[in-house]
Structures are given as C-alpha cells and as structure tokens.
Amino acid sequence: MRGKAVIIVITGLLGMAVAGISSQAVELEYPAYFPSPVYNFSNNPLTEAGINLGRALFYDPLLSKDGTVSCASCHSSYNAFAHTDHDLSHGINDQIGTRNAPALFNLAWQSSFMWDGAVNHLDMQALAPISHPAEMDEELSKVIEKLRSKLLYRKLSYQAFGDSLMTGEHLLKAFAQFQLTLVSANAKYDEVKKGEARFTVQEQSGYELFIQHCNSCHTEPLFSSYGFADNGLPIDTTLNDFGRWMITKQAADRMQFKIPSLRNLSYSYPYMHDGRFRKLSQVLDHYNGGIEDRETLAEALVKPMMLNNNDQADLIAFLLTLNDQEFVFHKDHQYPRNIFSESEGF
Amino acid sequence: MKLRSFLLAIYCLLGSFSLDAQSGATVVQFEFTFAGEPLLLDKSYYSPSLGDSIQLETLRFYVSDPQLVMDNQQVVVATEQYYLVDAAVPGSLAIRFPQTVPSSRATLQFKLGIDSLTNVDGAKGGALDPINGLYWSWQSGYINVKIEGTSLACPARNNHFQFHLGGYQAPNKSLQQVAMEVPATSVILLEIDLGAYFNQVDVGEVHQIMSPSQKAVTLAQLFATSFKRLP
C-alpha cells in the first residue's frame, strides 16, 4: 500500500513537472477603451504553455527549408515585429519577396491578414510564410516531422495540448496564441486616454488634425479600421501589385490594401505595402499632394488634405505619441533563451 | 430546435423499431471506376473523348455532414462530420452510420467539400488538419476536391493536369450537395466513374486550377454528378 502511494505521489509530481502550472488559462489583457477582440478564444484558449510553444516556434529557424530563417527574421520584436530598414520581405537563399513585412501587434482585433487579406484567420496566417518559396519554402508536413523529432517540442507540445505528437492544428494554434499576446496599448496616447498623462499643445493640435483627416481609416484606439482601401499610391511597375484584386479578381478590389495601424511608426519604417517611404514626412507628402486620383481611390482621400508645414509637424508630433516603447522592449516577446537553453532530455 | 423535438417525438413513437435498428450499421463505400473497370491510380486508361490515354495520380476529396434521411423524416448522422476520402488510402473509402436504414428506402445526402463557416473558423484537427494537404496556404480555404494526373492530350508541362477545386466565397463557391435515394441495406456502394467525368472535362483545354474560380465551380459540379449508387 505504502509503495503504491509513493508511486502515485511521484507520478503526480512528475506530471506536475511536465505540465507545470503552465497549462493554466491566461486572460488577454487590454485597456477598457479597446473594442472586444474578434478572435474567438473559446476555440483556442490562451495558456502559458501554448504561448510558450508559439513563442519558441516563432523564433525557430527550423521552420524554414534550410534552417536559416525564422518568423523573427522579418518580424523583429525591437521593430514592433516589422522588418526595419527593409522595404520588401526576405526569405531563404537571400530571396526578396514582393511586399513589406507588416508590424505584428493587436492581432486579436483583426479578422483578415496580409496586405491583400488573403488569409481569413490568425490561426491560418503562419501557413503562408512557411510555404512561400521566397520565404521559408517548407511544407507543413515536413515542419511537423522536424518538430516531432525534437524532444524539446515533444515536451512543449505535451505541456500545451496534452499531446507530445505535434499536429498541424496545434502548431497553428500555438502560433496564434503567442501572436495574440502581442498587445500594444502602452503608448503616450494610451496614458492620455487613461488620464495618466497630457498631450503637449502641439500633440493636441496634431490629434485634432488626425481626427479630421486620418481617423476614418486609421480609427482610434487601434489606429486602423483593419479594412481595405486604395490610398492613391502610384503603381510601382517593378512589382505591379494590385492588392486585394490579386486575390478576388473583382474590379472594385483593385489597389485595395489592408489599412495598417499607425501605432509604433518610429520602430516599423519603411512604410506602405512595398516599403517605398522611409520617413513619415514622405508619407505626409504623399497624402498632401501625391495621391493619384482614380476610380478605386478611398472616398476620404478625394479631397486633398492641404496641410501646411506647421500642421504636418503637429500631426507627426501626435503620431509619435503612438510609439509604445514598453511593447517594443517587452521581455516576454523576445527570443526565448530560457526555453531554448533547456536540455533536450530530462 | 422545433424540428429536433419533432424528430425526437417520432423517434420515441417508433422506439422499439429504432432500438432494433440501432443494433446494426450502414456503411457507404466509395468505388472509383474508369469506364467500368475498377480505377487504379497511375494506371493508363483510354479516354475516347480525349482520344488519348490518361493516368490519375491523386484523387482526394472532402465529404462532410453525411446523413441518412428516412421516409419518416428521421435523420441519422454519420459517426464523423468530416471525411477525407483518398483513392490511395483504402481505409478512407467508407462512411459509417450507427444504424441500418429501418424504412424501405431513405435519402443519403452529404456535402462534397467544406462549408464556408468551417472555412473561416481557424485551425482544425483530424481530417481537417492542413497537414493533410487539402488546404491552401497562400489564400485561406480548403481544397474540396483534388484531382491530379497526366495525359498526352494535356499541353501543360510534363502533360500534368492539376485540379485543386475549392473556394467558399461568392461568386466562386465550389461546395456541392450530393443526394440520392438508397434502399434498406447495410452496405451502400457508391460508384464514382472517372471515365464519365473525363468525358466531360477536356484536359487539353483546362489543366491548371489552383484557386477559386468559375471553372473550379463547374468542375466541382461535374464531379458531384459522378456519384452513382450501384444496385
């Protein structure tokens, strides 16, 4: 009897060591003035273990065909998960893609992904860069095979989903869990919203200009409606990217690109779907006088903004209050040294 | 809900009868043929309409929500909601219902493909795991039917044709409904005649379908009409 009890206790302890406290549910935190997330958490409840697994996957170049490129290669935490200084995304063998790697944050509030909305759910997003020949160029089944051969992932997978054999579903859900935790809501703007800080006179003036000229598409507090719009960029004939039309082939979708958030602009340059602008002033120049008038142009842009130099300076001052330093330097979002440094066996 | 309670009432009225019925099972078995012969993947068949030989190397599709609707409107659902049928995997060719057809005849119905709600509901496991290769990675959505093969009549590279038939959004919804009368029997054989299918699909004309389109819808419709019950 006693022997049995000891075994039970030991088994229990082992179980706890494997499962840890990390299978406990985690609640996504966000400010009261944010809308409700669109992500359906009941299909994929956040857990510490699920987030851990997703974070390890995000930083692991094992996902790519030749083991050289991870998600973080083009989505760096220090750049609000964009690829600063690179106009177009990179892949294995020094390949260059056709679009600017977007910043990743507040993904729980988005229901379509990619500049053209080709992906309809955060869970499914990872499939695209994994398989794209100019990105990771790897088959999902091969990724799963590689992960199953690693003790580390058998352990992480067991902790997260009670199954040491990784599946496509679990890989995608873990990816989503980590990305869902990338909430950016601690910029100066947010402090002002919470009554913890005040805009300067210039920032306040910029905020008013923003509401007047930008908010219809870059809607606060997320600073995007996450819809699609044609913002009048002249076509780059070296890329011939017609945006959402490439997916839907519907005339109305020509030149429609997903509206990006204006949070964290200082960390996530260059701007636009093809990264053509390196500076915010160039972006404002475009909206002030560079818009190409055409049938699909967003209605809000038909009338020119006519911002003078002072207005532009004020607007930029306001946009800089959307930089969220706490988010960009958050330890929980960075390379998971502790996970990867664990011994392979136990 | 009303319908469900109505069905439940009928179920209770016919209690003893249904209890007997529950002891059995109905199996729907898919049988692929080409012009009357059992289809073997990678084997060469002559297609009179192509005027050339044709080999099929991949034949996979989703069947979802299979139901047997009895004469008395009682509905029996299959043991699984989603099936990935693969001509290369003998174990994938059967759909099981937990009871026999108690009435003299019933209607067998299922969807050929994955419905739009499931398409936008995030990652799924089992038959629906994207690892199974019937999911588009660059543009979200399930491939409802995948048919690949070669024919000298096909002008594409290596004479290879690839039909990846999917699309869940208007105007290119490729999901198809299949329904047919079935008798009271425990094994229902469904023949899918690829010979007849390729009499209607000219691989000299259409050889690459890899995204939602009207062509994909048409080819999916034709495929849905290829299911015939064998007496």
Interface residues (C-beta under 8 A of the other chain):
Chain A: N40 N43 N44 A118 V119 N120 H121 L122 D123 M124 L127 A128 I130 S131 H132 L140 S141 I144 T167 G168 E169 H170 L172 K173 A176 I247
Chain B: N119 V120 D121 G122 A123 K124 G125 L128 D129 P130 I131 N132 G133 Y135 S137 W138 Q139 S140 G141
